[in-house]
Amino acid sequence: MKDNNIHLILGGCRSGKSRHALEMAESRTGGNNVFVATCMPVDEEMQARVRRHQQERDPKWTTVEEPLDLAGVIGKYGSSYGTDVILVDCLTLWISNLMASYEDDDLVMEHVRGFLSSLDAAVCPVFIVSNEVGAGIVPENAMARRFRDLAGFANQHVAKCAGLVAWMVAGIPVRIK
């Protein structure tokens, strides 16, 4: 895949990153769209967020719910010339899911490397939404610091291979790369 087909949209909570990524993805599509949801909605508040995001999307989107195997999903849909665009929302929820499954950071980063390989092989544009978690204070507990570090490393690796990186601030995209 050419690196200009990988788009990373970063931002804080409620910064508009999902909406912006959706708008960008829909401007590049012919109609065979794959939305990869990494969220596992375990409570009412998260279920409401999922419903809100679903209502924002045109029905032409195929939703794939995958909390762990992003590389497999990108490999399956990204290698098909029938897929117009893939949107992954979001990378930080995926990292959280991996942390819950693996205590070893090396195993988490192995999944990140697999994801990067799948991006490299994809033949369609891939839009990736992620939270920027390193702009705040140092968390007081070890698990929160581990999450911040792993999400930061994942964001760095994806940003390195992306052709476009945008940071959302108050609903306004700021192009970084």
C-alpha positions in Angstrom: 0.0 0.0 0.0 1.2 3.5 -0.7 1.7 5.4 2.5 -0.5 8.2 1.4 -3.5 5.8 1.7 -3.1 5.6 5.5 -4.7 8.4 7.4 -4.4 8.8 11.2 -6.8 11.1 12.9 -5.8 11.9 16.5 -7.4 14.0 19.2 -8.7 14.2 22.7 -12.2 13.2 23.9 -15.0 14.9 22.0 -12.5 16.6 19.7 -14.5 15.6 16.5 -12.0 12.9 15.4 -14.6 10.2 14.5 -16.8 12.6 12.6 -13.8 14.0 10.7 -12.5 10.6 9.8 -15.9 9.5 8.6 -16.3 12.6 6.4 -12.8 12.1 5.0 -13.4 8.4 4.3 -16.8 9.0 2.7 -15.3 11.6 0.3 -12.9 8.8 -1.0 -15.4 6.0 -1.4 -17.4 4.3 -4.1 -19.8 2.6 -1.7 -18.1 -0.6 -0.5 -17.1 0.7 2.9 -15.9 -1.3 6.0 -16.2 0.3 9.4 -14.1 -1.6 12.0 -15.4 -1.1 15.5 -13.0 -2.0 18.3 -15.4 -1.0 21.2 -16.9 -3.7 23.4 -19.9 -1.8 24.8 -20.3 -3.3 28.2 -22.5 -0.6 29.8 -25.4 1.6 28.9 -23.3 4.7 28.3 -21.0 2.9 25.8 -24.0 1.3 24.1 -25.5 4.7 23.6 -22.2 6.0 22.1 -22.2 3.1 19.7 -25.8 3.7 18.6 -25.0 7.4 18.1 -22.0 6.6 15.9 -24.0 4.0 14.0 -26.7 6.7 13.2 -24.0 9.0 11.8 -22.9 6.4 9.2 -24.6 5.9 5.9 -26.2 2.4 5.6 -23.6 1.6 2.9 -21.1 0.9 5.6 -20.5 -2.7 6.6 -19.7 -2.8 10.3 -17.2 -5.4 11.6 -16.9 -5.6 15.3 -13.4 -6.7 16.2 -11.9 -6.0 19.6 -8.6 -7.8 19.1 -7.6 -8.9 15.6 -7.3 -5.7 13.6 -4.6 -7.2 11.5 -6.9 -10.0 10.4 -9.7 -7.6 9.5 -7.5 -5.3 7.6 -5.9 -8.4 5.9 -9.3 -9.7 4.9 -11.0 -6.5 3.7 -7.9 -4.5 2.8 -6.5 -7.1 0.4 -9.8 -7.2 -1.6 -10.0 -4.8 -4.5 -13.7 -4.7 -3.9 -13.3 -2.7 -0.7 -13.3 1.1 -1.3 -12.3 2.3 2.2 -11.7 1.0 5.7 -12.3 3.1 8.8 -11.0 1.8 12.2 -12.5 3.5 15.3 -10.5 3.4 17.5 -6.9 2.4 18.0 -6.9 3.3 21.7 -9.9 1.1 22.6 -8.1 -1.7 20.7 -5.0 -1.1 22.9 -7.2 -1.2 26.0 -8.7 -4.5 24.8 -5.2 -6.0 24.2 -4.1 -4.9 27.6 -7.0 -6.7 29.2 -6.0 -9.9 27.2 -2.3 -9.8 27.6 -0.2 -8.7 30.6 3.0 -8.8 28.6 3.6 -5.5 26.7 5.7 -7.4 24.1 2.6 -9.3 23.1 0.6 -6.1 22.8 3.3 -4.6 20.6 3.4 -7.8 18.5 -0.3 -7.1 17.7 0.7 -3.6 16.8 3.4 -4.8 14.4 0.9 -7.2 12.8 -1.5 -4.3 12.3 1.2 -2.3 10.7 2.0 -5.1 8.3 -1.6 -5.4 7.4 -1.7 -1.7 6.7 1.3 -2.0 4.5 -0.4 -4.7 2.4 -3.8 -3.0 2.1 -4.8 -1.9 -1.4 -7.5 0.6 -0.2 -7.4 3.7 1.9 -7.5 3.0 5.7 -8.6 5.7 8.1 -7.6 5.2 11.7 -9.0 7.1 14.7 -7.0 7.3 17.9 -6.8 9.3 21.1 -3.8 11.4 21.8 -3.2 10.4 25.4 0.3 11.9 26.1 -0.7 15.5 26.4 -1.9 15.4 30.0 -0.3 14.7 33.3 1.5 11.5 34.3 -1.1 9.1 35.5 -0.9 8.2 39.2 -1.3 4.4 38.8 0.8 1.8 36.9 -2.1 0.5 34.7 -2.9 4.0 33.4 0.8 4.7 32.7 1.0 1.4 30.9 -2.0 2.3 28.8 -0.6 5.8 28.0 2.7 4.4 27.0 1.4 1.6 24.8 -1.2 3.9 23.1 1.6 6.4 22.6 3.9 3.8 21.0 1.1 2.5 18.8 0.2 6.1 17.7 3.9 6.8 16.9 4.2 3.6 14.8 1.0 4.3 12.8 1.9 8.0 12.3 5.3 7.0 10.9 3.7 4.9 8.1 0.8 7.3 7.5 0.7 9.7 4.6 -1.7 12.0 6.5 -1.8 12.6 10.3 -4.3 15.2 11.6 -4.8 16.3 15.2 -8.3 17.4 16.0 -8.7 20.5 18.3 -12.2 21.7 19.1 -13.6 20.1 16.0 -10.9 21.6 13.8 -8.4 19.4 12.0 -4.8 20.5 12.3 -2.6 18.7 9.7 0.6 17.4 11.3 1.8 15.3 8.4 
